[in-house]
Amino acid sequence: MTSGISLRAPGAILLISCYELGHQPLGAAWPRAFLERAGYAPDTLDLAVEPLDEAKVRRARLAGIAVPMHTALRIGTRAAERIRELNPGCLIVFYGLYALLNQDYLLGPFAEAVLGGEFEGALVRIAERIEAGEDPRARCAAPPPPPPPPPPASLDRLAFPVPSRGSLPGLTRYVSLSRDGRLTPAGYVEASRGCLHECQQSPIPPVYGGRFFAVPRDVVLEDVRRLVAAGAGHITFGDPDFLNGPGHALKLVRALHTEFPALTYDFTAKIEHIVRHRELFPEFAATRCLFVVSAVESLSDVVLANLEKGHTRADVSVALDILRRAGITLRPSFVPFTPWATLDDYLDLLGFLEREHLLDQVDPVQLAIRLLVPPRSLLLSRPGIRPFLGPLDAAGFTYRWTHPDPRMDALQRDIGALVEGAARAAEDPAVTFERVRSVAYARAGRGRPRGALHAPPPVRPMPPRLTEPWFC
């Protein structure tokens, strides 16, 4: 590349979000703000709620595709192929957690550059290098290191601007809070990025290497103000773990409640942190926290040890009690299908959910989740996974693995198809749960246990939740 390309014209840079759990995408709003601060005028496109706009694609000289998760990457690679067809001269950058994990597959066919971690500053530098006539591939992505790699990511502390959301579709196009039979538009913010912990199945540790970065409180509060002005009545803190910095979190929700006393919120936290910081939850409740999402993953201590989750089965019960005493709902997520989980573990999970009256707090899709082992996963360096591991399915963005009990792989396929159909039909989750349990006991060759409780009645008060059921 010998001559520069002007990227200052409106729309010369196009930021594409693919899927962010039904939320208005920070993966477009934050890099847009960084680029605007540097003098650019990027356009945005959210493929979760908008069709691919061919006019925007043809106008772009540089396209950034946000892929913070597996589903987004599947959509993003299809988008990149279409961009190549419509606008062969457009340079493509993938950014986000799953971009770096899959950079060997993405670089070349799909992208000129791949970024991750605190990537926004690097994205601005790419635009500046293109304008200066440099090849953006020269210093964008580190060569793939052998596992376990050091974090191949941008981890410089950034000066965060307020996310720029003006060009995104309105909040009514996105996820809402469902509570007491009413829907309330929900805004999505992040008060921190990265994570202190190294859960083996998470895509965050291979990128962040145990680091997290707090977003200044005034930036988060201004973002919330703009979301409230746009109609939000509820805020989701999408941090990987809101309690990585408990002091930061508490000061933030105090300020939030003082300014917006009617505003409700939710956040994500490890079971370990709920137990460790139990004294904080009465104040979270008083400042209108409605529910906490937590990656329980399994009730098997064998599985939890292999995933290095930092909690035990007993801790799950303690955390549930802490939240109930505070009047906050637990919304657990699970990965019930791992190489170490047994059919008895699966039946035990179903029994636990029923005994603890959690059926309405667990979306049925959580009963079908199978462990993903992406490239560069920390699991790849652990001997516990090796007996089950197959080849890398590069186009599927995961290593294949086989359960030692063929019934478990068959059960996962059965449950996956069942819950997918139930979701399309908007079936009552309690009805779906009963069907799941029948399939599981049939696979185990057992009759339903005596004394099994009946599903909740069709008409009942439901705990607060977001209208998007996918937590992973």
Secondary structure, DSSP 8 states (H G I E B T S, - for coil): --S-----STTSEEEEE--STTS--HHHHHHHHHHHHTT---EEEETTTS---HHHHHH-SEEEEE--SHHHHHHHHHHHHHHHHH-TT-EEEEESHHHHHTHHHHBTTTBSEEE-BS-HHHHHHHHHHHHTT--TTSSSS-----SS----SB-----------TTS--GGGS-EEEETTEEEEEEEE-SEEE-S---TT-SSHHHHTT-EEE--HHHHHHHHHHHHHTT-SEEEE--S-GGGSHHHHHHHHHHHHHH-TT-EEEEE--HHHHHHTGGGHHHHHHTTEEEEEEEEE-S-HHHHHHHT-S--HHHHHHHHHHHHHHT-EEEEEE--B-TT--HHHHHHHHHHHHHTT-GGGS-GGGGS-B----TT-GGGG-GGGGGGEEEEEGGGTEEEE--SSHHHHHHHHHHHHHHHHHHHTT--HHHHHHHHHHHHHHHTT----TT------SS-----EES-----
